[in-house]
Amino acid sequence: MSIRTGDIVLVRDYPNPQYKEANAAPTKTRFAVVIGNFRGGYATLPAHAIVTKGGKTEQPYYRLKENELRVPANIISDRADIALKGVIKAHRFPLIRKEQMILKVGSLPLETKIQLIDIHETIKNRPIHVLEMEKENPYYAKFMGFFKEVTLAEKMQFMRDDRGNHQYEFVRNEEFRVKAIQLLEKRNHLHILSVQLEGDKGTFTHTFATKKSLQEIREDWKEPKKAKEWIREDVKFYALWKNPFLQLKPDPQPHPDKYQSLEKFREKSSVLER
């Protein structure tokens, strides 16, 4: 079963800390949202529980708590004989073992993931939630940060393959070098460039906006970098980190015949700066 961050899975015997303290059996099988797939061949993954509270969350009088997010409607195929309802408990971070995952039933849309980030930003500043999260999993901040980073990469369409699949979370620690580059425009204090990044995991094209000068680009981009370092070369990443709801301007379109090697780009841009 291929699992990505934001996928909804059916989990057998979903862990519950109150049952753990009572030394009793785990809670019932339930749906959950995977918060991060840190590596291939995983043993365990952090997840948020999806609960209905005995059907209370579906009643018109039910008011969401600040650590809850309603599961969006119609994210499961009509052909699947599964009803998915309830709320996501954003302060839960237990580790789910691979063998506990029965099947994947859907995935959260990007807009919902961004809403979940917003809840994470709120509850990390609430002592009552911090105590709960620390008690259940001391690495909760790492999980929230990973989820945010992967979601922003998706919004930026960074490391998206030709089939439209977002691969960032699986290649973030892989090294990529500049295969080809194209200067698209200079916008105020920004250089906008389309860059083809090549590595052992494939080639990905991304449009970067950078405050760096052409000279800094020539020097700083000549060596390979990990994907998690490349994404931080784009000022859009920092803007979204401050405000994940920010609407990005459409990138200018590159010309397929105007890409050049970094070496030729260095020569040409050196002439332009003289």
C-alpha positions as CSV (number, residue, x, y, z in Angstrom):
1,M,0.0,0.0,0.0
2,S,1.5,3.3,-1.1
3,I,1.0,6.0,1.5
4,R,1.5,9.7,1.2
5,T,1.2,12.6,3.7
6,G,-2.5,13.5,3.9
7,D,-3.8,10.1,3.0
8,I,-6.8,8.7,4.9
9,V,-6.4,5.1,6.0
10,L,-8.5,2.6,7.9
11,V,-6.5,1.6,10.9
12,R,-6.9,-1.6,13.0
13,D,-6.8,-1.0,16.8
14,Y,-6.0,2.7,16.6
15,P,-3.9,3.5,19.7
16,N,-5.4,5.6,22.5
17,P,-3.2,6.8,25.4
18,Q,-6.1,6.5,27.9
19,Y,-6.4,2.8,27.1
20,K,-2.6,2.5,27.3
21,E,-2.6,4.0,30.8
22,A,-5.4,1.6,31.9
23,N,-3.4,-1.3,30.6
24,A,-6.4,-2.4,28.6
25,A,-7.0,-3.4,25.0
26,P,-6.6,-0.8,22.2
27,T,-9.6,1.2,21.0
28,K,-11.7,0.2,18.0
29,T,-10.7,0.2,14.4
30,R,-11.1,3.7,12.9
31,F,-10.1,6.0,10.1
32,A,-7.0,8.2,10.4
33,V,-5.0,10.8,8.5
34,V,-1.3,10.1,7.9
35,I,0.7,13.2,9.0
36,G,4.1,12.2,7.4
37,N,5.7,9.5,5.4
38,F,9.4,10.1,6.3
39,R,10.9,7.3,4.3
40,G,10.2,4.3,2.1
41,G,9.7,0.9,3.7
42,Y,8.3,2.6,6.8
43,A,7.7,0.7,10.0
44,T,5.5,3.3,11.7
45,L,3.8,6.6,10.7
46,P,2.3,9.4,12.7
47,A,-1.4,9.9,12.2
48,H,-4.4,11.9,13.4
49,A,-7.5,10.0,14.5
50,I,-10.9,10.6,12.8
51,V,-13.7,10.4,15.3
52,T,-17.5,10.8,15.3
53,K,-18.0,10.8,19.1
54,G,-20.8,8.3,18.8
55,G,-22.4,10.4,16.0
56,K,-22.4,13.7,17.9
57,T,-20.1,15.4,15.4
58,E,-22.8,15.0,12.7
59,Q,-25.4,16.7,14.7
60,P,-26.3,20.3,13.8
61,Y,-25.6,21.5,17.3
62,Y,-22.1,20.2,17.4
63,R,-19.4,22.9,17.5
64,L,-15.9,22.2,16.4
65,K,-13.1,22.5,19.0
66,E,-10.0,24.4,18.1
67,N,-8.1,21.1,17.8
68,E,-10.6,19.6,15.4
69,L,-11.2,19.8,11.6
70,R,-14.2,18.4,9.9
71,V,-13.5,15.7,7.3
72,P,-14.5,17.1,3.9
73,A,-17.3,15.5,2.1
74,N,-17.1,13.4,-1.1
75,I,-13.4,12.5,-0.9
76,I,-14.1,8.7,-1.2
77,S,-15.2,7.2,-4.5
78,D,-18.9,6.6,-4.8
79,R,-18.1,3.0,-5.7
80,A,-16.5,2.3,-2.3
81,D,-19.0,0.9,0.2
82,I,-17.5,3.2,3.0
83,A,-19.0,6.1,4.8
84,L,-16.4,8.5,6.1
85,K,-17.7,11.1,8.6
86,G,-16.4,12.9,11.7
87,V,-13.7,15.2,12.7
88,I,-9.9,15.0,12.6
89,K,-8.3,15.3,16.0
90,A,-5.3,17.5,15.2
91,H,-3.6,17.1,18.6
92,R,-3.2,13.3,18.3
93,F,0.2,12.0,17.1
94,P,0.4,8.2,17.8
95,L,2.6,6.1,15.6
96,I,0.7,3.6,13.4
97,R,2.4,0.3,12.5
98,K,2.4,-0.8,8.9
99,E,0.4,-4.0,9.7
100,Q,-2.3,-1.9,11.4
101,M,-3.2,-0.2,8.1
102,I,-6.0,-2.1,6.5
103,L,-6.6,0.1,3.3
104,K,-6.2,3.6,2.0
105,V,-9.6,5.1,1.3
106,G,-8.8,8.7,0.1
107,S,-6.7,11.7,0.6
108,L,-7.2,15.2,2.0
109,P,-7.4,18.0,-0.7
110,L,-4.8,20.7,-0.5
111,E,-7.2,23.2,0.9
112,T,-8.0,20.9,3.9
113,K,-4.3,20.3,4.5
114,I,-3.7,24.0,4.7
115,Q,-6.6,24.3,7.2
116,L,-4.9,21.6,9.2
117,I,-1.7,23.5,9.2
118,D,-3.6,26.5,10.6
119,I,-4.9,24.4,13.4
120,H,-1.4,23.1,14.2
121,E,-0.2,26.7,14.4
122,T,-2.9,27.4,16.9
123,I,-2.6,24.4,19.2
124,K,1.2,24.5,19.4
125,N,0.7,27.7,21.5
126,R,-1.9,26.3,23.8
127,P,-0.3,24.8,27.0
128,I,-3.2,22.3,27.5
129,H,-2.7,20.8,24.0
130,V,1.1,20.9,24.3
131,L,0.9,18.8,27.4
132,E,-1.3,16.3,25.7
133,M,0.9,16.1,22.6
134,E,4.1,15.9,24.6
135,K,2.6,13.1,26.7
136,E,1.6,11.1,23.7
137,N,4.5,11.7,21.4
138,P,7.5,14.0,22.2
139,Y,8.3,14.4,18.5
140,Y,4.9,16.0,17.7
141,A,6.6,19.3,16.6
142,K,8.7,17.5,14.1
143,F,5.6,15.8,12.7
144,M,3.8,19.1,12.4
145,G,6.8,20.7,10.7
146,F,7.1,17.9,8.2
147,F,3.4,18.0,7.3
148,K,3.7,21.8,6.8
149,E,6.8,21.5,4.6
150,V,5.3,18.7,2.4
151,T,2.0,20.6,2.0
152,L,3.7,23.8,1.0
153,A,5.8,21.9,-1.5
154,E,2.6,20.6,-3.0
155,K,1.1,24.1,-3.2
156,M,4.3,25.3,-4.9
157,Q,4.1,22.2,-7.2
158,F,7.7,21.5,-6.2
159,M,9.1,18.1,-7.2
160,R,5.9,17.2,-9.1
161,D,6.4,14.5,-11.7
162,D,5.1,14.2,-15.3
163,R,2.0,12.3,-14.0
164,G,1.1,15.1,-11.6
165,N,2.2,13.2,-8.5
166,H,4.0,15.2,-5.8
167,Q,7.2,13.4,-4.9
168,Y,8.8,15.9,-2.5
169,E,8.3,13.9,0.7
170,F,10.0,10.9,-0.9
171,V,13.0,12.7,-2.4
172,R,13.6,15.6,0.1
173,N,16.9,14.1,1.2
174,E,18.0,13.2,-2.3
175,E,20.6,15.4,-4.1
176,F,19.8,17.2,-7.3
177,R,22.0,19.3,-9.6
178,V,21.0,21.9,-12.2
179,K,20.6,20.2,-15.5
180,A,19.4,23.3,-17.4
181,I,18.2,26.8,-16.5
182,Q,16.3,29.6,-18.1
183,L,16.0,33.2,-16.9
184,L,12.3,34.1,-17.4
185,E,12.2,37.7,-16.1
186,K,13.4,40.1,-13.5
187,R,10.6,41.3,-11.3
188,N,11.6,44.3,-9.1
189,H,14.2,42.7,-6.8
190,L,13.5,39.1,-7.8
191,H,15.0,36.9,-10.5
192,I,12.4,34.4,-11.9
193,L,14.1,31.3,-13.3
194,S,12.9,27.9,-14.6
195,V,15.3,25.2,-13.5
196,Q,15.5,21.5,-14.4
197,L,16.8,19.6,-11.4
198,E,18.3,16.2,-12.1
199,G,19.1,13.4,-9.6
200,D,19.0,9.7,-9.2
201,K,15.3,9.9,-8.5
202,G,14.5,11.7,-11.8
203,T,14.3,15.1,-13.3
204,F,11.9,17.8,-12.0
205,T,11.3,21.3,-13.4
206,H,10.5,24.2,-11.0
207,T,10.2,28.0,-11.4
208,F,12.2,29.7,-8.7
209,A,11.8,33.3,-7.5
210,T,15.1,34.4,-5.8
211,K,16.5,37.6,-4.4
212,K,20.0,36.4,-5.3
213,S,22.0,38.2,-8.0
214,L,22.9,36.4,-11.1
215,Q,26.5,36.2,-9.8
216,E,25.2,34.5,-6.6
217,I,23.1,32.1,-8.6
218,R,26.1,31.2,-10.7
219,E,28.1,30.4,-7.6
220,D,25.5,29.0,-5.2
221,W,23.8,26.7,-7.7
222,K,26.8,25.0,-9.3
223,E,26.9,22.3,-6.6
224,P,24.3,19.6,-6.0
225,K,21.8,20.2,-3.2
226,K,19.2,18.1,-1.4
227,A,15.6,18.7,-2.4
228,K,14.9,20.2,1.0
229,E,17.7,22.7,0.4
230,W,16.5,23.5,-3.1
231,I,13.0,24.4,-2.0
232,R,14.5,27.0,0.4
233,E,16.1,28.7,-2.6
234,D,12.6,29.9,-3.6
235,V,11.3,32.9,-1.8
236,K,7.7,31.6,-2.3
237,F,8.5,28.9,0.3
238,Y,9.2,31.5,3.0
239,A,6.2,33.6,2.1
240,L,4.0,30.5,2.4
241,W,5.6,29.5,5.6
242,K,4.4,32.8,7.1
243,N,1.0,32.5,5.5
244,P,0.0,29.1,4.0
245,F,-3.2,30.7,2.7
246,L,-1.3,33.1,0.5
247,Q,-2.4,33.1,-3.1
248,L,0.6,32.8,-5.4
249,K,0.9,34.6,-8.7
250,P,1.0,32.4,-11.7
251,D,4.6,31.7,-12.9
252,P,5.6,32.9,-16.3
253,Q,5.9,30.0,-18.8
254,P,9.4,28.9,-19.9
255,H,10.2,28.4,-23.6
256,P,11.1,24.8,-24.3
257,D,14.0,25.8,-26.6
258,K,15.6,28.4,-24.3
259,Y,17.0,26.2,-21.6
260,Q,20.8,26.2,-21.3
261,S,23.4,24.4,-19.2
262,L,24.4,26.2,-16.0
263,E,27.9,26.7,-17.5
264,K,26.4,28.5,-20.6
265,F,24.1,30.5,-18.3
266,R,27.1,31.5,-16.2
267,E,28.9,32.8,-19.3
268,K,25.9,34.6,-20.7
269,S,24.8,36.2,-17.4
270,S,28.4,37.3,-16.8
271,V,28.3,39.3,-20.0
272,L,24.9,40.8,-19.1
273,E,26.3,42.1,-15.8
274,R,29.3,43.8,-17.3
